[in-house]
């Protein structure tokens, strides 16, 4: 996508986002030039699905931005992810949280994380089922080098954006419950929901962090 087109897309997206909603630029398969152009136009958070792809891009991107992992984290990538990212949005098991905690302890770092919830109960999606989320969160919250800061959910990537609304409602209800649950060492301030086709509905349902790629950079 041309720099002019990215400039126009970033401006249009920022115009549709309420001031309290955070934009994560989903940068899977995008070039360094495209990502740097988006940063130049005001993007401050880069999201990557794959640790290896982020590792390749990291040295060439302006260092003023934050990096979020927005794809599933495999245990064998936990060390590198702990080095690169400023937030991991996709923690969905104690095993993964423990690995991140271990590597962050070695680096004297505390990693902000979101717990990924599979609100749609889709067998092909990662994420903890809603009814199991609180017990997992209470367990992870005891780790010293990861800091739970909210929830993330995917929702359907394609199709009618309205189909995502029930999943977003369910995730927001869980988020509200956890805010009131008085879980020590956990802050429920970020609710990451919605992508290019569904982010406006996600915001209507309470999202304050959205992950946008195609609408920002154009089709892959």
C-alpha positions in Angstrom: 0.0 0.0 0.0 1.3 3.5 -0.8 2.4 5.9 1.9 -0.4 8.2 0.8 -3.0 5.5 1.2 -1.7 4.5 4.6 -1.7 8.2 5.7 -5.4 8.4 4.6 -6.3 5.1 6.3 -4.7 6.0 9.6 -6.5 9.4 9.6 -9.8 7.8 8.9 -9.4 5.2 11.6 -8.4 7.7 14.2 -11.4 9.8 13.3 -13.7 6.8 14.0 -12.1 5.8 17.3 -13.2 7.3 20.6 -10.4 9.0 22.5 -10.2 6.2 25.1 -9.8 3.4 22.5 -6.3 2.2 21.8 -5.3 1.2 18.2 -3.0 -1.8 17.7 -1.8 -1.9 14.1 -1.9 -5.6 13.1 1.2 -6.0 11.0 1.3 -9.6 9.9 3.0 -9.9 6.5 3.5 -6.2 6.2 6.7 -4.6 5.1 9.0 -2.5 7.3 8.2 0.5 5.0 4.5 0.1 5.5 4.8 -0.2 9.3 7.2 2.8 9.6 4.8 4.9 7.5 1.9 4.0 9.8 4.1 5.0 12.8 5.0 8.2 11.1 1.2 8.9 10.8 0.6 8.4 14.5 0.4 4.7 15.2 2.1 3.9 18.5 1.5 0.2 19.0 2.5 -2.5 16.5 0.8 -5.9 16.8 2.3 -9.1 15.5 0.9 -12.6 15.2 4.2 -14.4 15.0 7.3 -14.0 17.2 9.7 -14.9 14.3 8.2 -12.2 12.0 8.4 -9.6 14.7 12.0 -10.5 15.4 12.9 -9.9 11.8 11.1 -6.5 11.7 12.1 -5.3 15.2 15.6 -3.9 14.3 14.2 -1.8 11.4 11.2 -0.2 13.1 11.3 3.1 14.9 12.0 2.5 18.6 9.3 4.9 19.9 6.6 2.3 19.6 5.3 -0.5 21.8 5.1 -4.1 20.5 2.1 -6.4 21.3 1.9 -10.1 20.5 -1.6 -10.7 19.2 -1.2 -14.3 17.9 -0.9 -17.6 19.8 2.3 -18.0 21.8 4.1 -21.4 21.6 6.1 -22.3 24.6 9.3 -22.6 22.6 8.9 -19.0 21.5 8.3 -17.7 25.1 11.9 -16.5 25.6 12.2 -14.5 22.4 8.6 -13.1 23.0 9.6 -12.0 26.5 12.5 -10.1 25.0 10.7 -8.4 22.1 7.2 -7.6 23.3 5.8 -4.9 25.6 2.5 -6.8 26.0 1.4 -10.4 25.3 -2.4 -10.3 24.5 -2.8 -14.0 24.1 -2.0 -15.8 27.4 -4.5 -18.8 27.7 -2.7 -21.3 29.9 -0.7 -21.5 33.1 2.1 -23.3 31.3 2.6 -20.4 28.9 2.3 -17.8 31.6 4.9 -19.7 33.7 7.3 -19.8 30.8 7.0 -16.1 30.2 7.3 -15.4 34.0 10.5 -17.5 34.1 12.2 -15.6 31.2 11.0 -12.2 32.4 12.5 -13.0 35.8 15.8 -13.6 34.2 15.6 -10.2 32.5 14.3 -8.4 35.6 11.2 -7.5 33.6 7.5 -7.6 34.4 5.4 -8.5 31.3 1.9 -7.0 31.0 -0.5 -9.6 29.6 -4.1 -10.1 28.6 -5.9 -13.4 29.0 -7.3 -14.7 25.7 -10.9 -15.9 26.1 -12.6 -18.2 23.5 -16.0 -16.7 24.0 -17.3 -18.2 20.8 -16.3 -21.7 21.9 -14.8 -22.3 18.5 -12.7 -25.5 18.3 -10.3 -24.0 15.9 -9.5 -21.0 18.1 -7.1 -20.7 21.0 -8.2 -19.1 24.3 -9.6 -20.2 27.6 -13.3 -20.9 27.9 -15.2 -18.2 29.8 -16.2 -20.4 32.7 -12.5 -21.4 33.3 -11.1 -17.9 33.0 -11.3 -16.8 36.6 -9.6 -19.8 38.1 -6.7 -19.5 35.6 -6.4 -15.7 36.2 -6.2 -16.3 40.0 -3.4 -18.8 39.5 -1.5 -16.6 37.0 -1.9 -13.5 39.2 0.4 -15.0 41.8 3.3 -15.0 39.4 5.7 -12.1 40.1 6.9 -11.3 36.5 3.6 -11.2 34.6 0.9 -8.7 35.3 -2.6 -9.3 34.1 -4.1 -6.2 32.7 -7.3 -7.4 31.0 -8.9 -9.7 28.5 -8.7 -10.3 24.8 -11.0 -12.2 22.4 -10.9 -12.9 18.7 -14.4 -13.2 17.3 -15.1 -14.3 13.7 -12.6 -12.8 11.3 -14.9 -12.8 8.3 -18.6 -12.7 7.6 -21.2 -10.4 9.0 -19.6 -8.2 11.7 -22.9 -8.4 13.6 -22.1 -12.1 14.2 -19.3 -11.0 16.5 -21.6 -9.0 18.8 -22.7 -11.9 21.1 -19.1 -12.9 21.7 -18.1 -9.4 22.5 -21.1 -9.0 24.9 -20.1 -12.2 26.7 -16.4 -11.1 27.0 -17.4 -7.7 28.3 -19.7 -9.4 30.9 -16.8 -11.5 32.0 -14.5 -8.5 32.1 -17.0 -6.6 34.3 -17.3 -9.6 36.7 -13.5 -9.8 37.0 -13.1 -6.1 37.7 -15.4 -6.7 40.7 -13.8 -10.0 41.8 -11.0 -8.4 43.8 -8.1 -10.5 42.4 -4.8 -9.4 43.9 -2.1 -8.4 41.5 -4.5 -8.1 38.5 -5.8 -5.0 36.9 -8.7 -5.2 34.5 -8.3 -2.1 32.5 -7.9 -3.3 28.9 -10.5 -5.1 26.8 -9.0 -6.0 23.4 -11.7 -6.9 21.0 -12.4 -6.3 17.3 -10.5 -6.3 14.1 -10.9 -4.6 10.7 -14.4 -5.8 10.0 -15.8 -5.7 13.5 -14.0 -3.1 15.5 -16.8 -0.6 15.5 -19.2 -3.2 17.0 -16.5 -4.2 19.5 -16.3 -0.6 20.7 -20.1 -0.4 21.0 -19.8 -3.5 23.3 -17.1 -2.1 25.5 -13.7 -2.7 23.8 -11.0 -0.1 24.6 -8.3 -1.7 22.5 -8.8 -2.8 18.8 -6.5 -4.7 16.5 -6.7 -3.4 12.9 -4.7 -4.6 9.9 -6.5 -4.8 6.6 -8.4 -1.5 7.0 -5.1 0.2 7.9 -2.7 -1.3 5.4 -5.0 -2.7 2.7 -5.5 -6.3 1.6 -2.5 -8.6 1.8 
